Amino acid sequence: MDRRTVLKGLAGAGSLALTGGLSAPALSQGAAARTLRFVPQANLANFDPIWGTQYVVRNAAAMVWDTLYGIDSSLQPQRQMVESEETSDDGKIWTFRLRPGLKFHDGEPVLAKDVVASLSRWAARDPMGLMIIAIQQELTAVDDRTFKWVLKQPFPKMLYALAKNNAPCSFIMPERIAKTDPFKQITEYVGSGPMKFAKGEWVPGAKAVFEKFTDYVPRQEKASWLAGGKQILIDRVEWVVMPDPATAAAALQNGEVDWWENPIADLVPVLKKNKNISVDIGDPLGNIGSFRMNHLFAPFNDVRARRAVLMALSQEDYMRAIVGDDTALWKSLPGFFTPDTPLYSELGGEILKGKRDFDAAKKLLAESGYSGQPVTCLVAQDQPITKAQGDVTADLLKRLGMNVDFVATDWGTVGSRRAQKTPPGQGGWNMFHSWHAGADCITPAAYTAIRANGDKAWFGWPNSPNTEKEITAWFEAKNLEEEKAAIGRVNKAALEDVVYAPTGFFLTYTAWRKNVSGITKGPLPFFWSVSKSA
């Protein structure tokens, strides 16, 4: 039997034993209806939404911490914690006023000094934040509800920077927490968002619990992604960690859990047969698979080794490994930007098209100076997307003649280890797999992974002046035509220097029991407006 046959058999059995003793506790009918049990994409191993960029952390953080602005489903920034803003005629001075009644989970009011400290910590880790810091004159609290950001030159995309949903988001924390070194993890999890984190119930690897914050005052507008009124209709959200897909499928069918964030495609037919379960595409903007190489150390510090990977890499192999044989769920991607969006480009994408050329790739790899040293591949086994890609990569690199050091680990460990700049043989790494939400990859504004500014870039630390030059050109573009031209040049430069290797575009499912309502499609699970009947 192959893996897919085994999984389908186990999931279809619906055995309570599969859940490994994590069955739902005995709750009264009313209490059960007020508790939502959710299977996240991975374990919440750490909980600092500024220190790292893992989606699982961002997803949890969106319940606990609020933002000044929120991006809506049309990808436009809307006011969230902010009541009003003013911009000087020259575009250099931004003055913001907080809406009244904002309160942290510890009962303290949200003040402008908290915002200033939070934005300073966020900006030190975020690509758009770093752009603002580079032109910042001062960021100060004017009074308890007003703060001012003074720049040396205009930054027209300020509101988008403060609203964007890709990690790290500009979450607002109490000043005492926000003063933590941005390169060290926080240990206190106090926000002003619609739910509180129950730290005492947190069991990494098993569960995380979030409780309704009764003092939260939602905005009056209709909720739309991270914008609008975040109305919490349940008392409690329990994240139940289930790395094994068959276990999660069985638990959903048995009613032990209510919502599974990302069921693998192999098990969707089984779930669709259950009359009590709804299954749908989680986000129409999809995802882009990522083969991320470390540009600091051999062999991938040489562009020829990175290009050898692109020449041999089969996106079809990766996509079928992730989503199976349903071709409606994936497409090849000769570039970095989200398909079927206004700025999509394939300029320079020839290296990813056509028949894969292993002979030419091996020759280029030899020219790079590769001589058989181990290539350390970090592959999270508890995340189906990364595990599937890792299996394909191990075979690919071996076929290229590389000595593969396959490190089978968990997603939390990958999240910590990929931040290390030590050599691969000393705790470092050569490559890891991830993926990027299509909503993050429409433009360079929120696209952390496309940045190639060396030490300030995302993990792997690519240094491509040509890519950065064209990203700057996009930011300075005066109209859509100039933006499209700049994006084409970004795509070409990033492929020439191989900022990272895109493994294709794919869609994923989400599944929930039919007594749950209010689930919204988008790049992360939105728990506001979600309700559950007994």
Buried (B, 14 or more C-beta within 10 A) or exposed (E): EEEBEEBBEBBBBBBEEBBEEBBBEEEEEEEBBBBBBBBBBBBBBBBBBBBBBBBBBBBBBBBBBBBBBBBBBEBBBBBBBBEEBEBEEEEBBBBBBBBEEBBBBEEBBBBBBBBBBBBBBBBBBBBBBBBBBEEBEEBEBEEEBBBBBBBEEBBEBBBBBBBBBBBBBBBBBBBEBBBBEBEEBBEEBBBBBBBBBBEEBBEEEBBBBBBBBEEBBBBEEEBBBBBBBBBBBBBBBBBBBBBBBBBBBBBBBBBBBBBBBBBBBBBBBBBEEBEEBBBEBBBEBBBBBBBBBBBBBBBBBBBBBBBBBBBBBBBBBBBBBBBBEEEEBBBBBBBBBBBEBEBBBBBBBEBBEEEBBBEEBBBBBBEBEBEEBEBBBBBBBBBBBBBBBBBBBBEBBEEBBBEBBBBEBBBBBBBBBBEBEEBBEEEBBBBBBBBBBBBBBBBBBBBBBBBBBBEBBBBBBBBBEBBBBBBBBBBEBEEEEEBBBBBBBBBBBBBBBBBBBBBBBBBBBBBBBEBBEBBBBBBBBBBBBBBBEE
